[in-house]
Amino acid sequence: MRYSPLKKTSYLSCILPIITAICLLAGCSWYQTAQQTTKNLIRDFNAAEDGLNKVVGVIPFENRTRYSTQAIDDSFNTVFLNTIAQTCPSLILVLPDQTPEPDRLQAPPRNSVGLIDNLALALLGRQGGYNAFITGGMVTLETIEAETGMLWFKDTQNRVRIRMSISIYDTRTGAKMADNTLMREVDVDQTLFEQIKEGKIDHIDPIDSLLTELGSEMGDQVCDTLTAQPWSGFVKAVDDIAITISSGSQSGLKIGDRLNLYDEGQLIQGVDGIGFLVPGQKIGEVEITEVGPQQSEAICLTDVVPIPGQVVQMPN
């Protein structure tokens, strides 16, 4: 039996006031823990609503700074990916070396100015059974001398600052579900400050700590954004009455599942010619008849002729 959204709403309406009351009784020091607990509860309920897993393609993050080293990249990626895997098990991460078509992730389609072509990426994702793509990069890693204090108490504090970006692309619409920049900085002593300025940055505790904080927070952002979205599948091919859907048991589909069928959506042009797909209307229903790991076969239960590119979702 699929999860009931009505039960979800009822349970949350009971548990959230309890957590709030405990927080008030325990004092402000407990607030942050209670806030995170509540956040995790909401995330878990969102993930359970349709009982299906979302496949997420990971486009390699870019280090755009002059401090591009494998140790730095690995330090961030490990925390970032582990945060998603541990806190959002309903998100299935696919790395370039885990797919038979690595170029889809290693070299995503780009427009004339070198930016990722969101619509072309979405159309490729539909064929591959992806629900979303995530990417980003290290925008800056810099040393700064910050003035502190005032008047005769003025001083200079050496700091290291890191900025990271994160983008999440929705396969159903081609839109960016998130496009954020996060910044963290930390004070360092003069010796470390000079060492970092010279480019000797591998395995420096303050930098590793910043990367851990950023990786964890960005992983949480991915979880919160994607678990709040309903699962979507896509019609990959149609042969007579057989419909191939580009999602399978990996996503949690089972024989006998009934899905709503939607048209492929209307293409609209945004600023600078960027294209998006407006979600289409429900046009019918399909039933899963065979399930493989990454794709399924279905039949149409209504008097419509499905075409590739159309969308399927669990009924509300």
Secondary structure, DSSP 8 states (H G I E B T S, - for coil): ----HHHHHHHHHHHHHHHHHHHHHH-GGGHHHHHHHHHHHHHHHHHHSS---EEEEE---EE-SS---HHHHHHHHHHHHHHHHHH-TTEEEE-GGGSS-THHHHS--B-TTSSB-HHHHHHHHHHHT-SEEEEEEEEEEEEEEEEES-GGG-EEEEEEEEEEEEEEEETTT--EEEEEEEEEEEE--HHHHHHHHTT--TT-HHHHHHHHHHHHHHHHHHHHHHHTS---EEEEEEETTEEEES--GGGT--TT-EEEEE---EEEE-GGG-EEEE---EEEEEEEEEE-SS-EEEEE-SS----TT-EEE---
